[in-house]
Amino acid sequence: MITSIVLIKTSVDQIPEIAEKIAALDGVSEVYSVTGAHDLIAMVRVAAHDDLADVIPGRISKVPGVASTETHIAFRTYSQHDLEAAFAIGLEA
Protein backbone atom coordinates (compact mmCIF):
# COMPACT_ATOMS: atom_id res chain seq x y z
CA MET A 1 0.00 0.00 0.00
CA ILE A 2 1.23 3.48 -0.91
CA THR A 3 0.59 6.25 1.63
CA SER A 4 0.70 9.94 0.75
CA ILE A 5 0.29 12.99 2.90
CA VAL A 6 -1.40 15.78 0.95
CA LEU A 7 -1.14 19.34 2.26
CA ILE A 8 -4.06 21.39 0.98
CA LYS A 9 -4.77 25.12 0.79
CA THR A 10 -8.46 25.99 0.51
CA SER A 11 -10.97 28.79 0.66
CA VAL A 12 -10.83 29.54 4.39
CA ASP A 13 -14.55 30.19 4.67
CA GLN A 14 -15.34 26.68 3.36
CA ILE A 15 -12.86 24.46 5.21
CA PRO A 16 -15.42 22.10 6.84
CA GLU A 17 -17.40 21.61 3.62
CA ILE A 18 -14.27 21.03 1.53
CA ALA A 19 -12.85 18.63 4.14
CA GLU A 20 -16.06 16.57 4.05
CA LYS A 21 -16.00 16.37 0.25
CA ILE A 22 -12.35 15.27 0.24
CA ALA A 23 -12.93 12.72 3.02
CA ALA A 24 -15.69 11.11 0.92
CA LEU A 25 -13.34 10.45 -2.03
CA ASP A 26 -12.12 6.92 -2.75
CA GLY A 27 -8.51 6.55 -1.64
CA VAL A 28 -8.72 9.23 1.07
CA SER A 29 -8.60 7.66 4.54
CA GLU A 30 -8.59 10.79 6.75
CA VAL A 31 -8.70 14.56 6.46
CA TYR A 32 -7.42 16.84 9.21
CA SER A 33 -8.15 20.54 9.64
CA VAL A 34 -4.87 22.08 10.82
CA THR A 35 -3.15 25.31 11.74
CA GLY A 36 -0.21 26.73 9.85
CA ALA A 37 0.51 27.38 6.19
CA HIS A 38 -2.02 24.77 5.00
CA ASP A 39 -5.69 24.40 5.85
CA LEU A 40 -6.15 20.63 5.50
CA ILE A 41 -4.03 17.49 5.51
CA ALA A 42 -5.39 14.44 3.71
CA MET A 43 -4.05 10.93 4.12
CA VAL A 44 -4.26 9.04 0.84
CA ARG A 45 -3.78 5.28 0.77
CA VAL A 46 -3.81 3.43 -2.55
CA ALA A 47 -2.70 0.05 -3.84
CA ALA A 48 -0.38 1.27 -6.59
CA HIS A 49 1.77 4.33 -7.22
CA ASP A 50 -0.16 5.13 -10.42
CA ASP A 51 -3.38 5.38 -8.41
CA LEU A 52 -2.06 8.53 -6.74
CA ALA A 53 -2.62 10.46 -9.98
CA ASP A 54 -6.27 9.41 -9.99
CA VAL A 55 -6.83 10.50 -6.40
CA ILE A 56 -4.73 13.64 -5.93
CA PRO A 57 -4.78 15.67 -9.17
CA GLY A 58 -7.72 13.69 -10.52
CA ARG A 59 -10.10 14.10 -7.56
CA ILE A 60 -8.75 16.17 -4.65
CA SER A 61 -7.50 19.07 -6.77
CA LYS A 62 -10.85 19.22 -8.58
CA VAL A 63 -12.92 19.72 -5.42
CA PRO A 64 -14.34 23.27 -5.61
CA GLY A 65 -12.49 25.52 -3.16
CA VAL A 66 -9.18 23.63 -3.27
CA ALA A 67 -6.56 26.24 -4.21
CA SER A 68 -3.42 24.07 -4.19
CA THR A 69 -1.95 20.78 -2.99
CA GLU A 70 1.51 19.62 -1.95
CA THR A 71 2.07 15.86 -1.87
CA HIS A 72 4.54 13.87 0.24
CA ILE A 73 4.89 10.13 -0.36
CA ALA A 74 5.72 8.03 2.69
CA PHE A 75 8.69 5.64 2.42
CA ARG A 76 7.92 3.76 5.63
CA THR A 77 5.34 3.96 8.42
CA TYR A 78 6.19 4.01 12.11
CA SER A 79 3.43 4.03 14.70
CA GLN A 80 2.73 2.99 18.26
CA HIS A 81 0.28 0.39 16.92
CA ASP A 82 3.04 -1.19 14.79
CA LEU A 83 5.45 -1.28 17.74
CA GLU A 84 2.90 -2.97 20.00
CA ALA A 85 2.19 -5.60 17.32
CA ALA A 86 5.92 -6.27 16.86
CA PHE A 87 6.49 -6.82 20.59
CA ALA A 88 3.45 -9.12 20.79
CA ILE A 89 4.76 -11.56 18.16
CA GLY A 90 5.12 -14.98 19.70
CA LEU A 91 3.48 -14.02 22.98
CA GLU A 92 0.31 -15.73 24.06
CA ALA A 93 -1.90 -14.54 26.87
N, C-alpha and C positions, 0 to 999 in steps of 0.2 A: 504494500500500500504506500502511495506517495502522499505526504502531508505537506501542505503549503500554508503559510501564514500570509494573509492578504491585508495590508494596511490600506484603509479606504478614507478618502476625503469626500464629504457629502455636503448637501445643503443643510446648514445647521438647524434650521427650523423644521426639518423633516427627519431627523435622526431616528426616532422610534419607528416610523413608518417604513423607512428605507431598510432598517435593520431587520424588520419582520419579513419584508419581501426577499431580502438576501438569504435569511435563515430558511426560507421555504424552498430554496433552489436545490435541486439534486446535486450532491457532491459537497454541499456546505454542511458541516456538522455543528458548528457553533458560530455565533456572532456576538461580539462584546462591544459595548459602548464604552469608550475610554477617554481619558484626558490626554492632552498633549497635542502634537502636530497633526495627528489623524483623529478622525471621529469614531471610526469603527475598526475592529479587527475581526476578520473572518477566518475560521479554520476550514480549510478545504482538504478533503481526503478522497482520493480517487485510486482506481486500480492501476492505471498506467499513466506514464508521463504525458502522453499525447492528450489524455483526457483533461489536463489542466487548461488547455486552450479552449475547450468547450465550456468549461465552468467559469474561468476568470474573464478573459476578454469576450467570450461568447455569451455569458449570462450576467455575471456580476456587473461588468462595466456598462451593460445596457439597461440596468435598472434606472428609471428616471430619478434624478437627484444625485447620482454618483458622479462626482467631478473627476476623480482620479484614483488609481490603485497603484500599489507598490507590492510586488510579490517576493516572498522569501521561501525557498524550498528547503525543507528540513532534511539533513543528512541522516540523523539518528535521533531517536526519542529517548529521553530520560525522564522518569517520573517515579514518584513514591510508590505508586501501584506496581510498576515494573520491579522495583527493588524488593517489595514485599513478596511478590510472586517468586523471584529468584531465590530468596532465602527460604521459602517454603518448599522448594523442590526436595523431594525425598523424605519429608517429614510427614508423619501421620499422627493425627490427634487421637 
